[in-house]
Amino acid sequence: MLGARMVIDNATLLIGIAFSSASLLLALTIGWLNARNESYLLLGATGMALIVCAVVIMGTNRAAYDVLQHGVSYSLILVGFSFIFAGTRRFRNARATLWPAALIGVIAVTITFIPLALGLTGLSTALLNAFAGALLVLCAVEHWRSDDHPRVALHANALIYTVTAFSFFSCAAVIAADGAWALAAPPKNWAEDFNAIMSIIGLTGIGALTLTLHYARAAQRHRDEANTDVLTGVLNRRALFDRFGNTVPATNTAVLMFDLDHFKQVNDRLGHAEGDRVLQRFAEVLQRELRRGDVPSRIGGEEFCAVLLAIDKEAARTIAERIRQSVADMDTRIGSTDLIATVSVGLAISAGDEDFSSLLNRADAALYQAKNGGRNQVRLAALRLVA
């Protein structure tokens, strides 16, 4: 631009940052009001509220440093970013603890305020930017490590966090390069302009992507709820048939059919609450004993099914026997009788030339052979059902 430096009005930039922050605050708050269990939205909204307050306080600045004014605004910014970091931790893991973000916030505020109180305003400003950048990098790491979907939005958010963090680091680097440890007024340089612009762009982009991820997660949760048996947490019958119903399973696909023995007597003598616990414990056994990639489901009542992919007959029988023994070891005795709630198992192996319904029917027939043969055993289905 012919050597001329573009002049950006500081007040205009602060207004832009304030509006971007306030818009994100409003969006996150509305999102949280519609999903109170999503604590990461509340943490993010709280962080943005603190940053908005800080920007408003800084906007009243008379172009000179004031220890109280800047001490409060700097503290609000750092605590706000700490809340946002806590929110990204909770986004990745709903059970994540808050103490790492709280500890970083306390350390950052303390280290930043001390030089400000001693008159080293430049050092304090550099530390503010360095800590803010570090917190944003930590936010980027949390999004990058998340195994949620959509991945493109997660990685885009991580990128925006990183570039915004770089703008804060640039501000700290310019102050350090100039050796301006005691400033009479807030610095005005290319890094500050870059940081102000990136704050506006970054907050807008982060807000939009965060809400996109929130609604994508909500949609996935609704799909999971529609496909999951509420009591046991495994797939329901509809989900099983949606996945396999119209397929011809590959060779060496196994179907295991399970029926809990004497389950009606568990309900009649011990009550439905105990019956529900038995079903839940059996589902836990399935999820523990099956391999990664195997598909357990509850067909209805006390009947369960598991689809095992790429497995031979002996390996499938071994898994079925392990499950049968684990249920017997639960030793769920039925009242004052000697009866124990065990499980009968029917096993069918696909030869690759029959549809899923046929394979399931053969496993079901083998299951009833197991029950009629004395229960608490595994039976292997014949290659074809006799017409």
GURO-573290 format. One line per 8 residues: number of its first residue (from 1); for each residue x, y, z of N, C-alpha, C. Coordinates in steps of 0.02 Angstrom, whole numbers, padded with zeros to 5 digits. Layout:
NUM) X Y Z X Y Z X Y Z  ...
This chain:
1) 00042 -00060 00000 00000 00000 00000 00043 00062 00000  00097 00062 -00041 00142 00119 -00049 00172 00142 00017  00185 00094 00060 00220 00109 00122 00176 00139 00175  00114 00153 00160 00070 00182 00209 00043 00128 00255  00038 00142 00319 00012 00093 00368 -00063 00104 00376  -00100 00049 00370 -00172 00055 00379 -00188 00069 00452  -00228 00119 00464 -00246 00139 00532 -00314 00110 00548  -00316 00071 00601 -00379 00041 00623 -00400 00073 00688
9) -00459 00101 00690 -00483 00135 00749 -00494 00084 00806  -00461 00096 00862 -00462 00050 00918 -00533 00042 00947  -00569 00098 00952 -00636 00095 00980 -00682 00052 00937  -00674 00059 00871 -00715 00020 00825 -00701 -00055 00833  -00637 -00072 00839 -00619 -00142 00848 -00646 -00169 00914  -00642 -00129 00967 -00668 -00152 01031 -00744 -00163 01027  -00778 -00118 00991 -00850 -00127 00983 -00864 -00192 00944  -00824 -00205 00892 -00832 -00266 00853 -00821 -00328 00895
17) -00768 -00327 00936 -00753 -00384 00980 -00810 -00394 01029  -00835 -00337 01057 -00889 -00342 01106 -00951 -00372 01075  -00969 -00350 01015 -01029 -00376 00982 -01020 -00450 00964  -00961 -00469 00939 -00948 -00539 00923 -00953 -00582 00986  -00923 -00558 01040 -00925 -00595 01103 -00996 -00601 01129  -01033 -00545 01125 -01101 -00546 01150 -01145 -00592 01109  -01135 -00593 01043 -01174 -00637 01000 -01160 -00711 01016  -01096 -00727 01026 -01078 -00795 01045 -01106 -00813 01113
25) -01103 -00765 01160 -01131 -00776 01226 -01206 -00792 01221  -01242 -00754 01181 -01314 -00765 01173 -01328 -00834 01142  -01290 -00851 01090 -01301 -00915 01056 -01287 -00974 01103  -01232 -00970 01141 -01215 -01024 01187 -01266 -01030 01243  -01291 -00972 01267 -01340 -00973 01320 -01405 -01005 01297  -01427 -00987 01236 -01488 -01017 01208 -01479 -01092 01199  -01420 -01112 01174 -01405 -01183 01166 -01408 -01220 01233  -01381 -01189 01286 -01382 -01221 01351 -01452 -01225 01380
33) -01493 -01173 01370 -01561 -01174 01395 -01602 -01231 01363  -01583 -01250 01302 -01617 -01306 01268 -01587 -01373 01284  -01529 -01373 01318 -01496 -01437 01335 -01457 -01426 01400  -01493 -01426 01456 -01463 -01408 01521 -01408 -01456 01542  -01408 -01517 01515 -01357 -01565 01535 -01290 -01553 01499  -01289 -01510 01449 -01227 -01496 01411 -01190 -01439 01447  -01152 -01457 01498 -01120 -01406 01540 -01067 -01366 01502  -01040 -01394 01447 -00988 -01358 01410 -01017 -01293 01380
41) -01082 -01293 01364 -01113 -01233 01337 -01117 -01179 01391  -01134 -01198 01452 -01139 -01150 01507 -01070 -01123 01523  -01019 -01166 01524 -00951 -01143 01539 -00927 -01095 01484  -00941 -01111 01421 -00922 -01066 01367 -00958 -01000 01371  -01023 -01002 01386 -01062 -00940 01393 -01036 -00897 01450  -01018 -00928 01506 -00991 -00891 01562 -00925 -00858 01544  -00882 -00896 01509 -00819 -00867 01487 -00829 -00808 01441  -00875 -00813 01393 -00888 -00758 01347 -00917 -00698 01384
49) -00959 -00710 01434 -00987 -00654 01473 -00931 -00615 01508  -00883 -00651 01535 -00827 -00617 01569 -00785 -00577 01519  -00775 -00605 01460 -00736 -00570 01408 -00773 -00507 01385  -00839 -00512 01377 -00878 -00453 01358 -00870 -00398 01410  -00874 -00417 01475 -00865 -00368 01529 -00796 -00336 01525  -00745 -00377 01510 -00676 -00351 01506 -00670 -00302 01449  -00699 -00318 01391 -00694 -00274 01333 -00730 -00208 01347  -00788 -00211 01381 -00824 -00149 01398 -00782 -00105 01444
57) -00749 -00137 01493 -00707 -00098 01539 -00648 -00067 01502  -00617 -00106 01458 -00561 -00079 01420 -00583 -00024 01372  -00646 -00026 01350 -00671 00025 01305 -00678 00093 01337  -00680 00093 01404 -00684 00158 01439 -00615 00186 01454  -00563 00152 01430 -00494 00174 01442 -00480 00242 01410  -00444 00284 01447 -00428 00351 01423 -00358 00353 01393  -00339 00300 01357 -00274 00296 01323 -00215 00297 01372  -00226 00279 01433 -00172 00274 01483 -00186 00215 01528
65) -00132 00186 01555 -00141 00128 01598 -00167 00149 01666  -00216 00112 01690 -00242 00120 01757 -00238 00051 01790  -00202 00047 01846 -00189 -00018 01877 -00254 -00055 01892  -00302 -00021 01923 -00364 -00054 01942 -00404 -00074 01880  -00411 -00027 01834 -00451 -00040 01775 -00423 -00098 01734  -00358 -00094 01720 -00327 -00147 01680 -00319 -00212 01719  -00308 -00206 01785 -00304 -00266 01825 -00369 -00306 01823  -00425 -00270 01828 -00490 -00304 01826 -00503 -00332 01756
73) -00491 -00292 01704 -00505 -00316 01636 -00460 -00374 01617  -00395 -00370 01635 -00349 -00425 01619 -00371 -00489 01655  -00391 -00481 01718 -00413 -00540 01757 -00476 -00571 01726  -00523 -00528 01706 -00584 -00554 01676 -00569 -00591 01610  -00523 -00565 01570 -00505 -00598 01508 -00476 -00667 01521  -00429 -00671 01568 -00395 -00734 01582 -00443 -00785 01613  -00485 -00761 01659 -00534 -00806 01690 -00585 -00828 01637  -00603 -00782 01592 -00650 -00799 01538 -00622 -00853 01493
81) -00559 -00846 01473 -00528 -00897 01431 -00520 -00963 01469  -00510 -00959 01534 -00506 -01021 01575 -00572 -01057 01574  -00628 -01019 01579 -00694 -01051 01575 -00704 -01083 01506  -00683 -01048 01453 -00690 -01076 01386 -00649 -01140 01379  -00588 -01141 01407 -00548 -01201 01407 -00583 -01257 01445  -00612 -01241 01503 -00649 -01291 01541 -00707 -01318 01500  -00739 -01273 01461 -00794 -01295 01418 -00772 -01343 01364  -00713 -01330 01334 -00688 -01376 01282 -00669 -01444 01313
89) -00645 -01444 01375 -00631 -01508 01408 -00695 -01547 01419  -00748 -01512 01440 -00812 -01545 01451 -00845 -01566 01385  -00830 -01529 01331 -00856 -01550 01266 -00827 -01617 01246  -00762 -01625 01257 -00729 -01687 01237 -00747 -01744 01284  -00755 -01729 01348 -00770 -01780 01398 -00816 -01749 01450  -00879 -01771 01451 -00929 -01741 01496 -00911 -01748 01569  -00866 -01795 01586 -00846 -01806 01655 -00779 -01774 01672  -00752 -01734 01626 -00687 -01702 01638 -00691 -01655 01698
97) -00638 -01655 01739 -00636 -01611 01797 -00621 -01540 01777  -00639 -01493 01819 -00630 -01422 01804 -00566 -01393 01835  -00533 -01431 01879 -00477 -01402 01916 -00418 -01382 01872  -00402 -01417 01816 -00345 -01393 01776 -00356 -01322 01749  -00417 -01309 01724 -00432 -01242 01698 -00432 -01191 01755  -00460 -01210 01812 -00461 -01164 01869 -00390 -01148 01893  -00347 -01198 01896 -00278 -01188 01918 -00240 -01143 01870  -00247 -01155 01804 -00213 -01113 01754 -00238 -01042 01760
105) -00304 -01033 01770 -00332 -00966 01776 -00304 -00928 01835  -00300 -00961 01893 -00273 -00928 01953 -00200 -00909 01943  -00161 -00955 01916 -00089 -00941 01904 -00081 -00883 01855  -00120 -00884 01801 -00115 -00832 01749 -00133 -00764 01777  -00187 -00760 01814 -00208 -00696 01843 -00156 -00670 01891  -00130 -00713 01933 -00080 -00692 01984 -00016 -00666 01951  00010 -00705 01904 00073 -00687 01872 00065 -00624 01830  00007 -00614 01800 -00005 -00555 01758 -00016 -00493 01800
113) -00048 -00499 01857 -00064 -00440 01897 -00004 -00411 01934  00042 -00455 01956 00099 -00431 01996 00140 -00378 01959  00164 -00389 01898 00201 -00337 01864 00160 -00275 01850  00094 -00283 01839 00051 -00225 01828 00051 -00181 01891  00046 -00213 01949 00047 -00175 02012 00113 -00142 02024  00168 -00170 01996 00235 -00141 02006 00251 -00089 01953  00204 -00075 01908 00216 -00025 01857 00245 -00053 01792  00256 -00118 01789 00283 -00148 01728 00225 -00167 01682
121) 00193 -00115 01656 00131 -00124 01618 00143 -00163 01553  00200 -00152 01522 00215 -00188 01460 00224 -00263 01473  00261 -00279 01526 00271 -00349 01544 00204 -00382 01560  00161 -00346 01597 00096 -00373 01615 00054 -00385 01552  00056 -00339 01504 00018 -00347 01442 00045 -00406 01402  00111 -00413 01400 00141 -00470 01364 00120 -00536 01396  00120 -00538 01463 00099 -00599 01497 00026 -00614 01485  -00017 -00562 01484 -00087 -00572 01469 -00095 -00607 01402
129) -00061 -00580 01351 -00066 -00609 01284 -00038 -00679 01281  00017 -00692 01315 00048 -00758 01315 00002 -00810 01347  -00027 -00792 01405 -00072 -00839 01438 -00136 -00850 01398  -00163 -00796 01369 -00223 -00803 01328 -00209 -00849 01269  -00152 -00839 01237 -00134 -00883 01181 -00126 -00955 01202  -00095 -00966 01260 -00085 -01034 01285 -00152 -01068 01299  -00199 -01031 01328 -00265 -01060 01342 -00301 -01078 01278  -00294 -01036 01227 -00325 -01050 01163 -00294 -01111 01129
137) -00228 -01119 01136 -00195 -01179 01109 -00223 -01241 01144  -00232 -01237 01209 -00260 -01294 01246 -00331 -01310 01222  -00370 -01258 01206 -00437 -01269 01178 -00431 -01305 01110  -00383 -01283 01069 -00372 -01315 01004 -00355 -01389 01012  -00313 -01404 01061 -00292 -01474 01073 -00353 -01516 01093  -00396 -01489 01135 -00456 -01527 01156 -00500 -01544 01096  -00509 -01496 01051 -00551 -01509 00992 -00516 -01559 00946  -00451 -01553 00939 -00414 -01598 00894 -00417 -01669 00920
145) -00415 -01677 00986 -00415 -01744 01016 -00485 -01775 01020  -00536 -01735 01012 -00604 -01760 01018 -00619 -01812 00964  -00654 -01865 00984 -00673 -01917 00936 -00745 -01909 00913  -00772 -01848 00923 -00841 -01834 00903 -00844 -01823 00828  -00904 -01809 00804 -00915 -01794 00733 -00958 -01732 00727  -00955 -01695 00672 -00914 -01706 00612 -00841 -01685 00622  -00795 -01725 00596 -00724 -01712 00606 -00702 -01647 00574  -00731 -01630 00516 -00711 -01568 00482 -00723 -01508 00526
153) -00781 -01505 00558 -00797 -01449 00602 -00751 -01447 00662  -00735 -01505 00690 -00689 -01508 00747 -00620 -01481 00729  -00594 -01504 00672 -00527 -01482 00651 -00527 -01409 00630  -00582 -01385 00600 -00587 -01314 00583 -00587 -01272 00646  -00623 -01294 00697 -00624 -01257 00760 -00554 -01255 00791  -00520 -01312 00789 -00452 -01315 00816 -00407 -01267 00779  -00415 -01262 00713 -00374 -01216 00673 -00388 -01144 00691  -00451 -01126 00699 -00468 -01056 00717 -00440 -01039 00786
161) -00447 -01085 00834 -00417 -01074 00900 -00342 -01062 00894  -00309 -01101 00851 -00236 -01096 00844 -00215 -01030 00813  -00249 -01009 00760 -00232 -00946 00727 -00246 -00887 00774  -00301 -00890 00810 -00317 -00837 00859 -00264 -00835 00914  -00243 -00895 00936 -00189 -00898 00986 -00125 -00866 00959  -00109 -00879 00896 -00050 -00849 00865 -00053 -00773 00865  -00113 -00746 00857 -00119 -00672 00858 -00104 -00645 00928  -00122 -00682 00980 -00105 -00661 01048 -00030 -00667 01060
169) -00001 -00723 01037 00071 -00731 01044 00109 -00676 01008  00083 -00655 00950 00115 -00601 00912 00119 -00536 00952  00065 -00521 00988 00064 -00461 01030 00117 -00465 01084  00123 -00523 01116 00173 -00532 01168 00243 -00528 01139  00253 -00557 01079 00319 -00557 01048 00342 -00487 01029  00297 -00445 01004 00316 -00376 00985 00337 -00336 01046  00301 -00343 01101 00320 -00308 01163 00388 -00333 01187  00398 -00398 01184 00462 -00426 01206 00519 -00403 01161
177) 00507 -00402 01095 00559 -00381 01048 00577 -00308 01058  00528 -00266 01074 00541 -00195 01086 00571 -00181 01155  00566 -00230 01200 00589 -00221 01269 00548 -00169 01305  00485 -00162 01285 00442 -00110 01314 00407 -00138 01376  00444 -00142 01431 00416 -00173 01491 00374 -00125 01532  00379 -00060 01519 00338 -00010 01555 00307 00036 01503  00244 00025 01488 00208 00064 01438 00166 00118 01471  00162 00176 01438 00120 00231 01464 00048 00223 01440
185) 00039 00188 01384 -00027 00178 01356 -00028 00111 01320  -00087 00083 01309 -00091 00019 01273 -00055 00023 01206  -00018 -00030 01188 00021 -00029 01126 -00023 -00025 01063  00005 00007 01012 -00029 00011 00947 00021 -00011 00894  00011 -00070 00867 00057 -00096 00816 00019 -00147 00774  00055 -00175 00725 00022 -00223 00680 -00004 -00284 00716  00032 -00306 00769 00010 -00365 00805 -00056 -00353 00842  -00063 -00293 00870 -00125 -00276 00904 -00183 -00274 00855
193) -00171 -00245 00795 -00223 -00243 00744 -00241 -00314 00722  -00190 -00355 00710 -00201 -00425 00690 -00240 -00462 00744  -00223 -00451 00806 -00257 -00484 00862 -00330 -00462 00866  -00342 -00398 00857 -00411 -00373 00861 -00454 -00403 00806  -00426 -00404 00745 -00464 -00432 00688 -00476 -00507 00699  -00423 -00543 00721 -00431 -00615 00731 -00479 -00630 00789  -00482 -00585 00838 -00529 -00596 00893 -00600 -00593 00867  -00614 -00546 00822 -00681 -00540 00793 -00696 -00601 00749
201) -00649 -00616 00703 -00660 -00673 00658 -00661 -00739 00697  -00614 -00745 00744 -00609 -00807 00782 -00671 -00820 00824  -00695 -00769 00860 -00753 -00779 00902 -00814 -00797 00860  -00821 -00764 00803 -00878 -00779 00759 -00874 -00851 00733  -00815 -00870 00708 -00806 -00938 00681 -00813 -00991 00734  -00782 -00979 00792 -00786 -01028 00846 -00858 -01036 00869  -00894 -00980 00873 -00964 -00984 00894 -01006 -01025 00845  -00997 -01011 00781 -01037 -01046 00730 -01020 -01121 00730
209) -00956 -01138 00734 -00936 -01208 00732 -00956 -01245 00796  -00951 -01210 00853 -00971 -01241 00916 -01044 -01259 00915  -01086 -01214 00890 -01157 -01229 00885 -01171 -01284 00834  -01133 -01284 00779 -01140 -01338 00730 -01125 -01405 00762  -01070 -01409 00801 -01052 -01470 00835 -01104 -01490 00887  -01130 -01439 00921 -01181 -01453 00972 -01243 -01486 00942  -01267 -01457 00886 -01328 -01484 00856 -01314 -01550 00821  -01254 -01559 00794 -01236 -01624 00766 -01234 -01678 00820
217) -01208 -01660 00878 -01206 -01707 00934 -01277 -01723 00958  -01320 -01672 00961 -01389 -01684 00983 -01425 -01730 00934  -01414 -01720 00868 -01446 -01762 00818 -01421 -01834 00824  -01355 -01843 00836 -01328 -01910 00845 -01355 -01943 00907  -01363 -01904 00961 -01391 -01931 01023 -01463 -01955 01012  -01502 -01917 00974 -01570 -01937 00960 -01572 -02001 00919  -01525 -02007 00870 -01522 -02069 00831 -01503 -02128 00875  -01455 -02116 00920 -01433 -02170 00966 -01491 -02192 01011
225) -01528 -02142 01037 -01584 -02159 01081 -01637 -02199 01044  -01648 -02182 00980 -01699 -02219 00941 -01676 -02290 00926  -01611 -02302 00926 -01584 -02368 00908 -01561 -02410 00967  -01568 -02383 01027 -01541 -02415 01086 -01596 -02438 01133  -01588 -02498 01160 -01634 -02522 01211 -01622 -02482 01275  -01674 -02450 01300 -01667 -02403 01355 -01640 -02438 01418  -01664 -02498 01432 -01646 -02531 01494 -01574 -02556 01494  -01551 -02587 01438 -01487 -02621 01439 -01431 -02584 01402
233) -01449 -02536 01360 -01397 -02498 01324 -01371 -02530 01262  -01394 -02591 01244 -01374 -02623 01181 -01423 -02602 01127  -01410 -02622 01065 -01456 -02605 01010 -01524 -02637 01022  -01576 -02604 00997 -01642 -02634 01000 -01655 -02675 00936  -01713 -02708 00933 -01728 -02752 00877 -01730 -02713 00811  -01760 -02653 00812 -01765 -02614 00750 -01696 -02597 00723  -01651 -02576 00768 -01584 -02557 00746 -01547 -02617 00717  -01557 -02676 00748 -01524 -02736 00723 -01546 -02752 00652
241) -01612 -02747 00640 -01637 -02764 00573 -01623 -02708 00523  -01619 -02646 00547 -01598 -02592 00502 -01528 -02604 00476  -01486 -02632 00519 -01416 -02642 00501 -01405 -02706 00460  -01440 -02759 00478 -01426 -02824 00446 -01485 -02854 00408  -01544 -02827 00417 -01605 -02860 00393 -01606 -02875 00319  -01579 -02831 00278 -01582 -02841 00205 -01515 -02865 00176  -01473 -02892 00218 -01406 -02912 00196 -01401 -02988 00188  -01350 -03007 00151 -01329 -03078 00149 -01263 -03080 00186
249) -01262 -03102 00249 -01200 -03100 00288 -01144 -03138 00255  -01084 -03112 00262 -01025 -03143 00232 -01011 -03210 00265  -00973 -03251 00229 -00952 -03315 00257 -00917 -03303 00324  -00930 -03349 00371 -00901 -03344 00438 -00927 -03285 00479  -00990 -03268 00465 -01027 -03224 00511 -01068 -03269 00557  -01063 -03257 00622 -01100 -03298 00670 -01156 -03257 00702  -01211 -03291 00714 -01267 -03261 00753 -01277 -03303 00815  -01277 -03270 00872 -01291 -03302 00935 -01359 -03278 00960
257) -01403 -03324 00976 -01468 -03307 01006 -01467 -03330 01079  -01488 -03285 01124 -01487 -03299 01196 -01557 -03293 01225  -01572 -03337 01272 -01634 -03332 01310 -01618 -03347 01383  -01636 -03300 01427 -01621 -03309 01498 -01670 -03361 01528  -01641 -03414 01556 -01682 -03469 01583 -01718 -03447 01646  -01780 -03471 01653 -01820 -03460 01714 -01832 -03385 01727  -01829 -03344 01675 -01833 -03272 01687 -01902 -03252 01713  -01955 -03285 01690 -02022 -03269 01714 -02026 -03279 01789
265) -01993 -03330 01815 -01995 -03342 01887 -01955 -03289 01925  -01902 -03263 01893 -01866 -03207 01924 -01913 -03149 01935  -01951 -03131 01883 -01999 -03076 01889 -02053 -03092 01940  -02080 -03153 01938 -02136 -03171 01981 -02116 -03174 02055  -02057 -03201 02069 -02037 -03213 02138 -01994 -03158 02168  -01953 -03126 02125 -01908 -03075 02151 -01929 -03004 02132  -01977 -02999 02087 -02002 -02934 02068 -01970 -02909 02003  -02005 -02863 01969 -01981 -02839 01905 -01917 -02797 01911
273) -01908 -02765 01968 -01846 -02726 01978 -01786 -02771 01976  -01791 -02829 02009 -01736 -02877 02007 -01728 -02907 01938  -01785 -02918 01904 -01782 -02942 01835 -01745 -02893 01790  -01758 -02829 01799 -01723 -02778 01759 -01648 -02779 01773  -01631 -02789 01837 -01559 -02792 01854 -01525 -02852 01822  -01561 -02908 01819 -01533 -02968 01786 -01521 -02954 01712  -01568 -02922 01679 -01560 -02903 01608 -01501 -02856 01598  -01494 -02808 01642 -01438 -02761 01637 -01371 -02796 01648
281) -01369 -02841 01697 -01307 -02877 01710 -01289 -02923 01651  -01340 -02953 01620 -01326 -02995 01562 -01299 -02953 01504  -01328 -02894 01493 -01303 -02849 01440 -01230 -02830 01454  -01213 -02820 01517 -01143 -02804 01534 -01097 -02862 01518  -01122 -02924 01531 -01083 -02983 01514 -01071 -02986 01438  -01123 -02973 01399 -01115 -02973 01326 -01062 -02922 01304  -01068 -02862 01329 -01021 -02810 01307 -00950 -02824 01330  -00943 -02860 01385 -00876 -02876 01410 -00845 -02934 01371
289) -00885 -02985 01355 -00858 -03046 01326 -00854 -03044 01249  -00895 -03004 01217 -00892 -02999 01144 -00831 -02959 01122  -00811 -02968 01061 -00753 -02933 01034 -00773 -02863 01011  -00723 -02820 01003 -00736 -02755 00974 -00762 -02765 00902  -00817 -02734 00886 -00846 -02741 00820 -00904 -02790 00818  -00910 -02834 00868 -00969 -02877 00873 -01029 -02835 00893  -01089 -02858 00874 -01149 -02816 00882 -01200 -02851 00927  -01206 -02829 00991 -01257 -02858 01035 -01322 -02819 01029
297) -01378 -02853 01040 -01443 -02820 01037 -01493 -02858 01081  -01545 -02822 01100 -01600 -02853 01137 -01659 -02860 01090  -01680 -02922 01078 -01734 -02935 01031 -01801 -02918 01063  -01807 -02930 01128 -01869 -02918 01164 -01872 -02962 01225  -01903 -02937 01278 -01908 -02976 01340 -01840 -02998 01364  -01832 -03065 01373 -01768 -03092 01396 -01727 -03121 01340  -01745 -03107 01276 -01708 -03132 01219 -01659 -03080 01192  -01598 -03103 01181 -01545 -03060 01155 -01514 -03094 01094
305) -01478 -03054 01054 -01444 -03079 00995 -01377 -03045 00990  -01328 -03080 00962 -01263 -03050 00948 -01240 -03073 00880  -01217 -03025 00840 -01190 -03040 00774 -01114 -03034 00778  -01079 -03087 00762 -01006 -03089 00765 -00979 -03094 00694  -00939 -03046 00675 -00913 -03042 00606 -00845 -03076 00600  -00833 -03107 00544 -00768 -03137 00527 -00742 -03181 00584  -00778 -03235 00596 -00760 -03281 00650 -00776 -03352 00629  -00735 -03400 00652 -00750 -03470 00634 -00794 -03502 00688
313) -00816 -03563 00674 -00864 -03596 00717 -00837 -03606 00788  -00774 -03629 00793 -00747 -03644 00860 -00737 -03581 00901  -00714 -03528 00869 -00705 -03465 00906 -00772 -03438 00930  -00823 -03443 00887 -00890 -03419 00906 -00918 -03461 00964  -00906 -03528 00961 -00930 -03571 01015 -00894 -03555 01080  -00829 -03539 01076 -00791 -03521 01136 -00820 -03458 01169  -00836 -03408 01128 -00865 -03346 01155 -00934 -03361 01186  -00974 -03402 01152 -01040 -03419 01178 -01035 -03455 01245
321) -00988 -03501 01250 -00978 -03537 01313 -00954 -03491 01368  -00911 -03443 01350 -00887 -03394 01400 -00945 -03353 01428  -00990 -03333 01383 -01048 -03293 01405 -01094 -03336 01448  -01106 -03398 01427 -01149 -03443 01466 -01121 -03453 01537  -01055 -03464 01541 -01025 -03476 01606 -01026 -03413 01650  -01016 -03355 01619 -01017 -03293 01657 -01085 -03280 01688  -01139 -03297 01651 -01206 -03289 01677 -01219 -03338 01734  -01196 -03400 01726 -01203 -03449 01780 -01166 -03427 01843
329) -01108 -03395 01833 -01068 -03372 01890 -01100 -03314 01927  -01149 -03280 01894 -01185 -03226 01929 -01224 -03254 01988  -01243 -03319 01984 -01277 -03355 02039 -01339 -03317 02062  -01382 -03300 02014 -01445 -03267 02031 -01497 -03320 02051  -01502 -03332 02116 -01548 -03384 02140 -01619 -03356 02144  -01667 -03398 02127 -01737 -03376 02122 -01774 -03395 02186  -01780 -03345 02229 -01816 -03355 02292 -01784 -03410 02334  -01827 -03451 02364 -01803 -03505 02408 -01790 -03570 02370
337) -01797 -03568 02304 -01787 -03629 02264 -01713 -03639 02249  -01698 -03695 02217 -01629 -03708 02196 -01616 -03684 02125  -01666 -03652 02094 -01659 -03629 02026 -01612 -03569 02022  -01572 -03567 01969 -01527 -03511 01956 -01542 -03484 01886  -01545 -03418 01880 -01557 -03387 01815 -01494 -03397 01772  -01498 -03441 01723 -01443 -03455 01677 -01463 -03432 01607  -01423 -03449 01557 -01440 -03430 01488 -01429 -03489 01442  -01475 -03497 01394 -01469 -03545 01341 -01449 -03508 01277
345) -01408 -03542 01235 -01379 -03508 01177 -01387 -03550 01115  -01409 -03519 01061 -01410 -03551 00995 -01360 -03516 00950  -01320 -03555 00914 -01267 -03528 00872 -01276 -03552 00800  -01274 -03503 00753 -01276 -03520 00682 -01220 -03484 00646  -01187 -03518 00599 -01132 -03490 00560 -01154 -03485 00487  -01143 -03426 00457 -01162 -03416 00387 -01112 -03448 00340  -01138 -03476 00287 -01096 -03502 00234 -01089 -03452 00177  -01121 -03393 00186 -01115 -03340 00136 -01166 -03342 00081
353) -01216 -03387 00085 -01266 -03392 00032 -01337 -03391 00058  -01347 -03360 00117 -01415 -03354 00145 -01423 -03284 00174  -01485 -03261 00176 -01497 -03193 00203 -01497 -03194 00279  -01499 -03135 00307 -01493 -03129 00380 -01551 -03163 00416  -01612 -03156 00389 -01670 -03185 00422 -01663 -03261 00428  -01637 -03292 00375 -01627 -03365 00376 -01575 -03384 00429  -01521 -03346 00432 -01468 -03359 00481 -01495 -03351 00552  -01535 -03299 00562 -01565 -03286 00628 -01613 -03342 00647
361) -01652 -03366 00599 -01699 -03420 00613 -01663 -03484 00633  -01607 -03498 00600 -01569 -03558 00619 -01541 -03553 00689  -01516 -03493 00706 -01491 -03482 00774 -01547 -03489 00825  -01607 -03463 00807 -01664 -03467 00852 -01686 -03540 00863  -01684 -03580 00808 -01702 -03651 00815 -01652 -03687 00859  -01588 -03671 00853 -01537 -03701 00896 -01547 -03680 00968  -01570 -03618 00979 -01583 -03595 01047 -01637 -03638 01079  -01691 -03651 01043 -01744 -03690 01073 -01724 -03763 01083
369) -01678 -03788 01043 -01650 -03854 01057 -01612 -03853 01124  -01575 -03798 01135 -01539 -03792 01199 -01586 -03790 01258  -01642 -03753 01251 -01690 -03748 01306 -01725 -03815 01317  -01745 -03848 01262 -01779 -03911 01269 -01732 -03967 01293  -01667 -03956 01282 -01619 -04007 01303 -01594 -03999 01374  -01624 -03953 01412 -01606 -03947 01483 -01582 -03877 01503  -01578 -03831 01456 -01558 -03761 01470 -01484 -03756 01491  -01461 -03694 01497 -01393 -03679 01519 -01341 -03716 01476
377) -01349 -03711 01410 -01303 -03744 01364 -01302 -03708 01297  -01252 -03724 01256 -01245 -03695 01189 -01258 -03750 01138  -01302 -03736 01090 -01315 -03782 01036 -01297 -03750 00969  -01266 -03789 00925 -01248 -03766 00858 -01302 -03785 00809  -01323 -03737 00767 -01376 -03749 00719 -01353 -03794 00662  -01400 -03830 00634 -01387 -03867 00573 -01375 -03818 00516  -01344 -03842 00462 -01329 -03798 00406 -01391 -03768 00377  -01445 -03806 00372 -01508 -03780 00345 -01565 -03807 00389
385) -01615 -03764 00396 -01676 -03786 00431 -01713 -03837 00388  -01741 -03887 00420 -01780 -03937 00383 -01850 -03909 00372  -01873 -03910 00310 -01938 -03881 00292 -01994 -03923 00324
